[in-house]
């Protein structure tokens, strides 16, 4: 083939692509909010949900830690009440513990918390009774004192723990301008404080005897 024919043949070949083997993109076990991907979970990171990793100081992870601590404190108070032969209070604390665990579940799975009752009371009734103890229990609202006994002090401790969890929930779910997108969880935690006040009033008025 002379040079002229070779040039013509070369021009004809321009534009024809040479097939390359397809390379499959590697699949990683974990991903992150900032785009990094891992096969192994770094020690300084944890799962937010599914395979999504965040740093361990993420606000929702801090919230989960505080909920976990609250569960532990409720268990301690159950043991105390069991030793003091207060089965009704042990049972009510179990109801509360199950409720707290459901809050954790809804947070982790991004599920809405359903309407609820605690101690047989609606959220509005819980708020009402905790705010007006004179009307419902015949005693006024007083700051807890060691003179009220170890059960009252123990319940007050988990009440204050609940307030810390509520604040952590607000920090985790507040928007740029202070709005929140998990009002269901924040409301539930607020009503938990009411539950513990009611328990305190019931202990003081011998409702668990």
C-alpha positions as a printed NumPy array, in Angstrom:
array([[  0.   ,   0.   ,   0.   ],
       [  1.486,   3.365,  -1.051],
       [  1.647,   6.382,   1.279],
       [ -1.47 ,   8.007,  -0.221],
       [ -3.555,   4.927,   0.439],
       [ -2.15 ,   4.596,   3.959],
       [ -3.099,   8.21 ,   4.714],
       [ -6.619,   7.637,   3.451],
       [ -6.926,   4.477,   5.565],
       [ -5.68 ,   6.326,   8.661],
       [ -8.215,   9.101,   8.158],
       [-10.981,   6.536,   7.926],
       [ -9.958,   5.024,  11.25 ],
       [-10.135,   8.36 ,  13.079],
       [-13.269,   8.439,  15.256],
       [-13.447,   4.701,  15.873],
       [-12.978,   4.043,  19.611],
       [-11.048,   1.098,  20.904],
       [-13.212,  -0.765,  23.462],
       [-11.817,  -0.823,  27.023],
       [-12.894,  -3.29 ,  29.73 ],
       [-15.438,  -1.816,  32.176],
       [-13.997,  -1.206,  35.646],
       [-16.564,  -1.601,  38.436],
       [-16.47 ,   1.08 ,  41.138],
       [-15.342,  -0.369,  44.448],
       [-18.117,  -0.664,  46.991],
       [-17.285,   0.42 ,  50.519],
       [-18.973,  -0.713,  53.718],
       [-19.279,   2.774,  55.224],
       [-19.806,   6.298,  53.977],
       [-19.646,   9.693,  55.717],
       [-21.456,  13.013,  55.545],
       [-18.314,  14.595,  54.064],
       [-17.911,  12.045,  51.264],
       [-15.162,   9.788,  52.608],
       [-15.682,   6.039,  52.379],
       [-14.278,   3.208,  54.461],
       [-14.18 ,  -0.564,  54.583],
       [-13.38 ,  -0.477,  58.308],
       [-14.983,   1.878,  60.84 ],
       [-12.388,   4.259,  62.338],
       [-12.262,   4.197,  66.138],
       [-13.105,   7.91 ,  66.368],
       [-16.289,   7.48 ,  64.326],
       [-19.619,   5.706,  64.868],
       [-22.793,   4.943,  62.937],
       [-25.468,   7.624,  62.858],
       [-27.862,   5.346,  60.995],
       [-27.36 ,   2.552,  58.481],
       [-23.833,   2.71 ,  57.117],
       [-23.479,   6.469,  57.595],
       [-20.577,   7.358,  59.889],
       [-20.134,  10.528,  61.949],
       [-17.586,  11.655,  64.514],
       [-18.311,  10.543,  68.071],
       [-18.905,  14.108,  69.229],
       [-21.822,  14.521,  66.799],
       [-24.749,  16.063,  68.686],
       [-27.07 ,  13.137,  68.039],
       [-24.45 ,  10.694,  69.299],
       [-24.062,  12.794,  72.461],
       [-27.857,  12.641,  72.874],
       [-27.823,   8.853,  72.569],
       [-25.142,   8.646,  75.229],
       [-27.231,  10.718,  77.619],
       [-30.325,   8.586,  76.951],
       [-28.235,   5.498,  77.67 ],
       [-27.072,   7.029,  80.968],
       [-30.677,   7.861,  81.892],
       [-31.674,   4.236,  81.33 ],
       [-28.862,   3.135,  83.665],
       [-30.008,   5.519,  86.4  ],
       [-33.614,   4.32 ,  86.151],
       [-32.389,   0.744,  86.639],
       [-30.538,   1.803,  89.799],
       [-33.699,   3.334,  91.232],
       [-35.641,   0.176,  90.397],
       [-33.152,  -1.869,  92.424],
       [-33.522,   0.54 ,  95.355],
       [-37.323,   0.362,  95.224],
       [-37.233,  -3.402,  94.989],
       [-35.096,  -3.565,  98.143],
       [-37.563,  -1.269,  99.903],
       [-40.507,  -3.466,  98.869],
       [-42.204,  -0.947,  96.587],
       [-43.384,  -3.166,  93.693],
       [-45.883,  -0.619,  92.331],
       [-43.133,   1.93 ,  91.909],
       [-40.806,  -0.676,  90.371],
       [-43.516,  -1.449,  87.81 ],
       [-44.089,   2.219,  86.982],
       [-40.348,   2.757,  86.57 ],
       [-40.281,  -0.183,  84.151],
       [-43.003,   1.5  ,  82.122],
       [-40.898,   4.646,  82.028],
       [-37.755,   2.693,  81.12 ],
       [-39.547,   1.042,  78.201],
       [-40.719,   4.473,  77.079],
       [-37.173,   5.901,  77.204],
       [-35.918,   2.955,  75.152],
       [-38.633,   3.642,  72.585],
       [-37.488,   7.268,  72.398],
       [-33.986,   5.985,  71.613],
       [-35.382,   3.637,  68.978],
       [-37.359,   6.405,  67.261],
       [-34.338,   8.69 ,  67.266],
       [-31.991,   6.098,  65.768],
       [-34.472,   4.948,  63.104],
       [-35.791,   8.464,  62.358],
       [-39.32 ,   7.319,  63.193],
       [-42.038,   9.517,  64.661],
       [-42.909,   8.824,  68.286],
       [-46.551,   7.807,  68.547],
       [-49.04 ,   9.421,  70.915],
       [-48.519,   8.034,  74.381],
       [-49.736,   7.694,  77.933],
       [-47.574,   7.232,  81.015],
       [-48.926,   6.152,  84.399],
       [-52.298,   6.055,  82.627],
       [-52.103,   9.803,  81.887],
       [-51.965,  11.755,  78.645],
       [-49.185,  14.321,  78.114],
       [-51.599,  17.116,  79.045],
       [-52.704,  15.301,  82.206],
       [-49.09 ,  14.678,  83.199],
       [-48.332,  18.36 ,  82.869],
       [-51.455,  19.338,  84.798],
       [-50.803,  17.038,  87.755],
       [-47.118,  17.902,  88.015],
       [-47.872,  21.639,  88.019],
       [-50.707,  21.519,  90.558],
       [-49.786,  18.964,  93.254],
       [-52.02 ,  20.644,  95.824],
       [-55.055,  19.923,  93.67 ],
       [-54.18 ,  16.288,  92.926],
       [-52.082,  15.137,  95.897],
       [-52.923,  17.539,  98.701],
       [-49.371,  18.849,  99.062],
       [-47.615,  21.909,  97.723],
       [-44.595,  21.93 ,  95.443],
       [-41.368,  21.85 ,  97.479],
       [-37.747,  21.443,  96.55 ],
       [-36.591,  17.86 ,  97.255],
       [-34.787,  17.421, 100.576],
       [-32.831,  14.578, 102.163],
       [-35.537,  14.586, 104.821],
       [-37.985,  13.269, 102.214],
       [-36.034,  10.016, 102.073],
       [-33.738,   8.169,  99.676],
       [-36.45 ,   7.212,  97.19 ],
       [-37.47 ,  10.838,  96.634],
       [-33.821,  11.854,  96.276],
       [-33.207,   8.995,  93.822],
       [-36.246,   9.854,  91.679],
       [-35.253,  13.516,  91.711],
       [-31.837,  12.5  ,  90.399],
       [-33.322,  10.762,  87.342],
       [-35.644,  13.761,  86.893],
       [-32.631,  16.064,  86.63 ],
       [-30.917,  13.57 ,  84.286],
       [-34.004,  13.794,  82.085],
       [-33.646,  17.562,  81.877],
       [-30.074,  17.096,  80.627],
       [-31.31 ,  14.67 ,  77.97 ],
       [-33.991,  17.144,  76.897],
       [-31.409,  19.912,  76.464],
       [-29.17 ,  17.552,  74.484],
       [-32.144,  16.719,  72.243],
       [-32.758,  20.395,  71.594],
       [-29.083,  20.884,  70.709],
       [-29.208,  17.88 ,  68.381],
       [-32.361,  18.894,  66.522],
       [-32.476,  22.688,  66.506],
       [-32.186,  24.494,  63.218],
       [-30.203,  27.588,  62.342],
       [-32.873,  29.892,  63.767],
       [-33.833,  27.854,  66.83 ],
       [-36.614,  25.839,  65.217],
       [-36.639,  22.091,  65.903],
       [-37.566,  19.171,  63.65 ],
       [-38.075,  16.495,  66.355],
       [-40.634,  18.186,  68.57 ],
       [-42.147,  14.766,  69.285],
       [-38.996,  13.636,  71.109],
       [-38.453,  16.921,  72.928],
       [-42.07 ,  16.976,  74.125],
       [-41.79 ,  13.359,  75.302],
       [-38.669,  14.163,  77.332],
       [-40.349,  17.224,  78.827],
       [-43.284,  15.096,  79.953],
       [-40.865,  12.601,  81.505],
       [-39.865,  15.336,  83.94 ],
       [-43.539,  15.636,  84.849],
       [-43.725,  11.871,  85.411],
       [-40.895,  11.982,  87.936],
       [-42.492,  14.905,  89.803],
       [-45.703,  12.9  ,  90.032],
       [-43.774,   9.906,  91.36 ],
       [-42.203,  12.125,  94.007],
       [-45.62 ,  13.399,  95.077],
       [-46.951,   9.84 ,  95.221],
       [-44.054,   8.677,  97.384],
       [-44.558,  11.597,  99.744],
       [-48.267,  10.863, 100.081],
       [-47.783,   7.083, 100.529],
       [-49.479,   6.113,  97.267],
       [-47.091,   3.209,  96.767],
       [-47.806,   1.472, 100.081]])
